[in-house]
């Protein structure tokens, strides 16, 4: 029979059974009450404190060693020393900060809410892993229903405050369906100039519950604009080239423009991938790359061949059929490793390498498509605005001019040039693109003839005139600063060959100003008379430091628009993570909030 020893008098008392679950300390309690009243009072006090602590923890299960109170180390209960070392929970402010950090972790790292119910997460102790737990873990439901809503409201307020500080907003939009086709989303991303920086904010990711008709998409866009009070601030919407998107913009009455990246992809598809010889080459290249992708042994042997040929030990890259730029990267890497691939084929066989004429064709394709690839990368940047469209299309067309050394490239270049002229004939006929180019101090009127320049100046002047008419008399008395700095922050790479012709262009100056013109017109004329700035100049810092505050208002409007809808497409990469296997049953409302928060929390550097 198991016995318990009194620490006061060393007497032994039966526990009633050898089985721990049947043991009792009632005999020991009676002994303390009769023989050691002072020790009994201390014991009862500590027992009540321990019971109150258990109640405050809302019956969280503790280890067996912490679940009972005992006077002996032989029993599975905390000792007096353990009870005296217990500390209180974190204060409320600390608990709220920890809750916020866990919520940030779930949102930004795209984790399912159920992660807080995981075995390892429950073992997480935010003080000392071996010490007393001071933070009570919250349930999955708390983060999904309570804290997510609170976080969304706080971040929304910050976004609204930021939008309230800007005059003009452009937006990009695109539609997406999750892999299981159970949910479709429509993105709405705002772009604007604030504090001399071109900023991007995710405003909404709406669940599409009906057919994607132009009228339905128009209603969703109008709803998003109204929700963020942007009715009087929208400058232009940038969308893909789908017919329903074009229709939606028309129905909603929004000035719009097609995505330049999509249009470039159509140019390449029209001119290149409709040719049978190119199609066969790409299929053969994919087969070669696939051989190495699915064989670890083949990859090891290829590395040996690369060393023998003194080539970089780069892996071959598989393309994605729907993305031409990935096909360019695949062919470029394959051409780089031509000697190694041919050597591998000779020594090991197993693959059908390209013929000499096919290698030559691949190299020609890579050479011709390189400027298009560089252009796509540049317009996909968040820091690029619509002002590059006219100069960039001009540069691309200049790269497609037929030269004597272009043996074997004439037909390919001609097809690309025809497709460019057909699909980009609108850029100099669209008021927003010509005005943006004119207000970009790197380009101004360098790519316009006299009529195109007059149209661009007229567009900007009409806007400045409307602003002037809406202002009070004092607004026209703004005095320009006495001096200005020359911003030189680099925003574009100098290594690309796409811009060679522009970078070598002479920088011209204009004519004298007319003092009798309105002040805004004088400032625009003075701006036009200044030499163009280098292409690496940060144009938004330029306008912030310029002597033309009246024209800066126009620059903030026309330079707010991006040249492509890539920003919205990138959002859907996150959407794919949101709808991963572990959270495929996620409700549409929560998906909207998670995508909204995932980007905007980082925008505000987690301070909300």
Secondary structure, DSSP 8 states (H G I E B T S, - for coil): --EEE-TTT--EEE-S-SSGGG---HHHHHHHHHH-HHHHHHHHHHHHHHHHHHHHTTS----GGGTSB-SSTTSSSB-HHHHHT------HHHHHHHHHHHHHHHHHTT--GGGGGSHHHHT--SS-TTS---S----HHIIIIIIHHHHHHHHHHHHHHHHTT-S-EEEEEEEEE-TTSS-EEEEEEEEEEETTEEEEEEEEEEEE-S---HHHHHHHHHHHHHHTT-TTTEEEEEE-S-HHHHHHHHHHT--EEE-HHHHHHHHHHHHTTTSHHHHHHHHHHHHHHHHHHT-HHHHHHHHHHHHHTT----------TT-HHHHHHHHHHHHHTHHHHHHHHHHH--S----HHHHHHHHHHHHHHHHHHHHHHHHTSTT--TTHHHHHHHHHHHHTS--TT-TTTHHHHHHHHHHHHHHSTTTTT-HHHHHHHHT-TTTTTTT--HHHHHHHHHHHHHHHHHHHHHS-GGGGG----S---------S-SS-STTHHHHTS---------TTS-HHHHHHHHHHHS----TTS-HHHHHHTSS-HHHHHHHHHHTS--SSSHHHHHHHHHHHHHTSGGGTT--HHHHHHHHHHHHHHHHTTT--
